[in-house]
Structure formats: structure tokens, C-alpha cells
Amino acid sequence: MILLLWMASVLWQKWLKRIAAISLSLGAVFAFQMPFREYPGVEYNDFPLPADYQQKTEWTFARLMYPALGSRNNGWARGHSIWTQDYPRADRHFLQAVRRLTRIDTRSVEQPVNLDDGDDVFNWPWLYAVQVGQWNLTDAQAAKLRDFILRGGFFMCDDFWGAQQWEAFDASMRRVFPDRPIVDLDNADPIFHAVYDLSDRYQVPGARYLSTGVTYKCENCPARWRGIYDDRGRVISAMTFDSDLGDSWEWADDPYYEEKFSALGIRIGVNYIVYAMTH
């Protein structure tokens, strides 16, 4: 009997040590996950903060922070930089649509993500960047983004126009994936049919079209839907080139911004999210 009690005591101590180790590991994971944070934007500094901004959810809209061409030191990491275009209004409008149109459990606020913050990017499996025709990733940031995507993350970029901005975008993207070409996505690709059938796509303009009357920002700039595939044929990065989905989200509540543009912009975003989660 004494032997059995002793054996039970030893086993119980081993289980306590295992539980403590697991708790410590989980604590470490959450300790290295950056909390919600806000930065001053180039357009907004006082957009309302939703009540659920600290809610723990299964999915979060993550916005990439990055250094821009010509930026000095790390001033871009404090906000008020081109990566904050449309932020946070576009993100929060789009998240309201995601909450209404899907069953994805998500909070109503975005998560700014800095690739220089250790391994934090790996906590946010879907990453969005705007105005990438003006970004300038460091070699370390390019390597981190490549690692993020190859581990299963999905990268979407938006609102860059014309040959000059494409070249600036491509200069950094070639360092992310020097061995993977950027191609035009076929209409039959599942990414355009994950939730909505989006075979009939058209250029999504920025809000400037309200005054100019045209949907493009440069001559001979038709909308292009491009991406990068992995070895299994899965889209791992998607580019909405010569369109401005961010503005279609940002101005979705403006009666002067046509509903058809916001409808398509939101549906593309939803499709990309669900595709990333299911493929």
C-alpha cells in the first residue's frame, strides 16, 4: 500500500511538472504576441475605436508596416507613413463587412504588424499592405516575409499603379521570392470562387474618381489581378494592381462612392480571406 501511494505521488509530481511546462510555453507565446496598438495615420488620427478592440478572436486583419522609399531611420515605425494610407477607416469598415457576411470570428480592429518585431508576424496568418509601389523592404524584412508566407501565411497587397510603381514593388518582392514568378491569376482559379463568383471583375477606383470621373490613376492602366503560387498550385500572395480596394472599403458608407465598387472590393477581400483559410 505504501509503495502504491509513493508511486502515485511520483506520477502526480510528473504531471504537475508537465502542466507547469505547458502553461509556461503558452505564457511565452502570448508574451511575444504584440498587443493591439494604434498609430497616427496620414489621413486619420481620431477614428473611433470599437469596443471589442481587445477581444481574442480566431482571425485578425493584419496590416503590414514597412519603410518607404526615401524614408529615414525608423520614423515609419511610429506611423504617419504611407503604409497608413486609408488606415484605420478602411480596415474597420472592411472588418464590419467580414463580420456580417461570414461566420469568421474576428474583432472589429486591425493589427499593425512590423516585420522587425521578432517573430510577431507569425501570430497573424493573413497580412495586407497598401501603396506597395512605394515600399522598400530591407533584406531582413524580405527574408522574414518570405518565411511568413512559406510557413502558410497569406500576403495581399493593394493600391499601386503604373509601370513605375510596379517596378518599385517588384524590386522588394524579388528579394522576397527571387525564384517565384508573379503571374496573372486565371478567372478559373479557386481564389475567385471561394465564396463569391468573381469572374466578372472590373477596376476598383480610388475616391479621387468622384472629382475626376475616371477610375484609373494613370493612362493605359487596366486592372490586373496577379499573384504568386507555391509548389502545390496554391496562391500564397495576391496583388490587386491598378485598383484601390482600400478606398472601396474606406468609402463604403459614402453615398457618392458607387456601391458597385465597394461591393466588388469587399467580395474580393472576403474571397481572399476564406481562400487563405481553406487552401
C-alpha positions in Angstrom: 0.0 0.0 0.0 2.8 2.4 0.9 4.5 1.6 -2.4 1.4 2.3 -4.4 1.0 5.7 -2.6 4.6 6.5 -3.3 4.2 5.6 -7.0 1.0 7.7 -7.2 2.8 10.7 -5.6 5.7 10.4 -8.1 3.3 10.3 -11.1 1.3 13.2 -9.7 4.5 15.3 -9.4 5.5 14.4 -13.0 2.0 15.6 -14.3 2.3 18.8 -12.3 5.7 19.5 -13.9 4.3 18.8 -17.4 1.3 21.1 -16.7 3.6 23.8 -15.5 5.8 23.4 -18.6 2.8 23.7 -20.9 1.5 26.7 -19.0 4.9 28.3 -19.3 5.0 27.6 -23.0 1.6 29.1 -23.6 2.5 32.1 -21.5 5.6 32.6 -23.6 3.5 32.5 -26.8 1.2 35.2 -25.6 4.0 37.2 -24.1 5.7 37.5 -27.5 2.4 38.4 -29.3 2.2 42.1 -29.7 -1.0 43.7 -28.2 -3.3 45.9 -30.2 -1.8 49.2 -31.0 -2.7 52.3 -33.0 -0.5 54.7 -34.9 -1.2 58.2 -36.4 -2.2 57.9 -40.0 -1.6 60.1 -43.0 -5.4 60.7 -43.2 -6.9 59.9 -39.8 -5.8 60.4 -36.2 -9.2 60.2 -34.3 -11.2 57.4 -35.9 -13.5 55.8 -33.3 -12.0 52.7 -31.5 -14.6 49.8 -31.4 -15.4 48.4 -28.0 -14.1 44.9 -29.0 -10.5 46.0 -29.8 -9.0 43.7 -27.1 -11.2 40.7 -27.9 -9.4 37.4 -28.6 -10.7 36.0 -31.8 -9.9 33.3 -34.3 -8.8 35.7 -37.1 -7.4 39.2 -37.3 -6.9 41.6 -40.1 -3.2 42.4 -40.0 -1.7 45.5 -41.8 1.9 45.5 -42.8 4.1 48.3 -41.6 7.1 49.0 -43.9 9.8 51.5 -44.7 9.0 53.6 -47.8 11.4 54.7 -50.5 13.3 57.7 -49.2 12.3 57.1 -45.5 15.0 57.8 -43.0 15.9 55.8 -39.9 12.8 54.1 -38.5 10.4 57.1 -38.4 7.9 54.9 -40.5 7.6 52.6 -37.5 5.9 55.4 -35.5 3.1 55.8 -38.0 2.2 58.8 -40.2 3.8 57.0 -43.1 2.5 55.7 -46.5 1.7 52.3 -45.0 -1.1 54.1 -43.1 -2.9 55.1 -46.2 -6.7 54.6 -45.6 -5.9 53.4 -42.1 -7.7 52.7 -39.9 -11.1 53.6 -41.5 -10.7 51.1 -44.4 -9.7 48.3 -42.1 -12.5 48.8 -39.7 -15.2 49.2 -42.4 -14.0 46.0 -44.1 -14.0 44.1 -40.8 -17.6 45.1 -40.2 -18.4 43.5 -43.6 -16.4 40.4 -42.8 -18.4 40.1 -39.5 -21.7 40.5 -41.4 -21.0 38.4 -44.5 -19.1 35.4 -43.0 -19.0 33.4 -39.8 -15.4 34.2 -39.2 -14.8 35.2 -35.6 -12.9 38.4 -35.9 -12.6 41.6 -33.9 -13.5 45.0 -35.4 -10.0 46.4 -35.4 -6.8 45.7 -37.3 -3.4 44.7 -36.1 -0.4 46.7 -37.4 2.5 44.3 -37.9 6.2 45.3 -38.1 8.4 42.6 -39.6 11.2 43.8 -37.3 9.3 42.8 -34.1 10.9 39.4 -33.7 8.5 36.6 -34.6 5.3 38.6 -34.1 4.3 38.3 -37.7 3.8 34.6 -37.3 0.9 35.3 -34.9 -1.2 36.9 -37.8 -1.6 34.5 -40.7 -3.2 37.0 -43.1 -1.3 40.2 -44.0 -2.4 43.2 -46.0 -0.3 46.0 -47.4 -1.2 49.2 -49.2 0.7 51.5 -51.5 3.4 48.9 -52.1 4.6 50.9 -55.1 6.4 53.0 -52.5 7.7 50.4 -50.2 11.4 49.5 -49.7 11.9 46.4 -47.6 15.2 45.7 -46.0 16.9 42.4 -46.8 16.0 41.2 -43.3 12.3 42.2 -43.7 12.2 40.5 -47.1 13.5 37.3 -45.6 11.0 37.5 -42.7 8.1 38.0 -45.2 9.3 35.0 -47.3 9.4 32.9 -44.1 6.0 34.0 -43.1 4.5 33.1 -46.4 6.2 29.8 -46.7 5.0 28.8 -43.3 1.5 29.2 -44.5 0.8 32.9 -44.2 -1.1 34.8 -46.9 0.1 38.2 -48.2 -2.3 40.6 -50.1 -1.1 44.0 -51.5 -3.2 46.7 -53.0 -3.4 50.2 -54.5 -0.3 50.6 -56.6 -0.5 51.9 -60.2 1.5 52.0 -63.4 4.9 50.8 -64.6 7.0 52.9 -62.2 5.2 51.8 -59.1 5.2 48.2 -60.3 9.0 48.3 -60.7 9.4 49.7 -57.2 7.1 47.0 -55.8 8.9 44.3 -57.8 12.3 45.4 -56.6 11.4 44.3 -53.0 9.2 41.4 -54.0 12.0 39.8 -56.0 14.0 39.8 -52.8 11.1 38.1 -51.0 10.8 35.4 -53.8 13.6 35.6 -56.3 12.6 32.1 -57.6 8.9 32.5 -57.8 7.3 34.5 -60.7 4.4 36.9 -60.4 1.7 35.8 -62.8 -1.8 36.9 -63.8 -4.4 34.9 -62.0 -6.8 32.9 -64.2 -10.5 33.5 -63.9 -11.0 29.8 -63.1 -8.7 30.0 -60.1 -10.5 28.9 -56.9 -9.5 32.2 -55.2 -12.2 34.0 -57.3 -14.8 31.4 -56.4 -14.1 30.7 -52.7 -17.3 32.4 -51.5 -18.5 34.7 -54.4 -18.2 34.0 -58.1 -16.0 36.9 -59.2 -15.5 36.0 -62.9 -16.7 39.5 -63.8 -14.2 41.8 -62.2 -13.6 45.5 -63.1 -11.3 48.2 -61.9 -12.0 49.5 -58.4 -11.1 53.2 -58.2 -9.9 55.4 -55.5 -12.1 58.1 -54.2 -10.5 60.6 -56.5 -12.7 59.4 -59.3 -15.5 61.3 -57.7 -13.9 64.5 -58.9 -12.0 63.3 -62.0 -14.8 61.0 -63.4 -12.2 58.3 -64.3 -11.4 55.1 -62.5 -7.7 54.9 -63.2 -4.8 56.8 -61.8 -2.6 56.6 -64.9 -3.2 56.2 -68.7 -3.3 52.6 -70.0 -3.6 51.1 -66.5 -6.3 48.4 -66.7 -7.0 46.4 -63.5 -4.7 43.4 -63.1 -5.2 40.5 -60.7 -1.9 39.0 -60.1 -0.3 36.5 -57.6 2.4 34.1 -56.7 1.8 30.3 -56.4 3.6 27.7 -54.2 4.8 24.3 -55.5 1.3 22.8 -54.9 -0.5 25.5 -57.0 -1.9 27.4 -54.1 -1.9 31.2 -54.3 0.3 32.5 -51.5 0.3 36.2 -52.4 -2.3 38.2 -54.3 -1.9 41.7 -55.8 -4.7 44.0 -56.8 -2.6 46.0 -59.2 -4.1 49.2 -60.8 -7.1 49.1 -58.4 -7.8 50.6 -55.0 -9.7 48.1 -52.8 -8.6 50.1 -49.7 -10.7 53.1 -50.9 -13.6 50.8 -51.7 -13.6 49.8 -48.1 -12.8 53.2 -46.7 -15.7 54.9 -48.6 -18.2 52.1 -48.4 -20.5 54.3 -46.3 -20.3 57.3 -48.6 -23.4 57.7 -50.8 -21.3 59.3 -53.5 -18.9 56.4 -53.9 -20.7 53.9 -56.1 -21.9 50.8 -54.4 -20.7 48.5 -57.2 -17.1 49.4 -56.4 -17.4 48.8 -52.7 -19.4 45.6 -53.4 -16.6 44.2 -55.6 -13.8 45.4 -53.3 -15.4 43.7 -50.2 -16.2 40.5 -52.1 -12.6 40.2 -53.3 -11.3 40.7 -49.8 -13.7 38.1 -48.4 -12.8 35.6 -51.1 -9.1 36.1 -50.4 -9.5 35.6 -46.7 -11.6 32.5 -47.0 -9.4 31.0 -49.7 -6.3 31.6 -47.4 -8.1 29.8 -44.5 -9.2 26.8 -46.6 -6.5 26.1 -49.1 
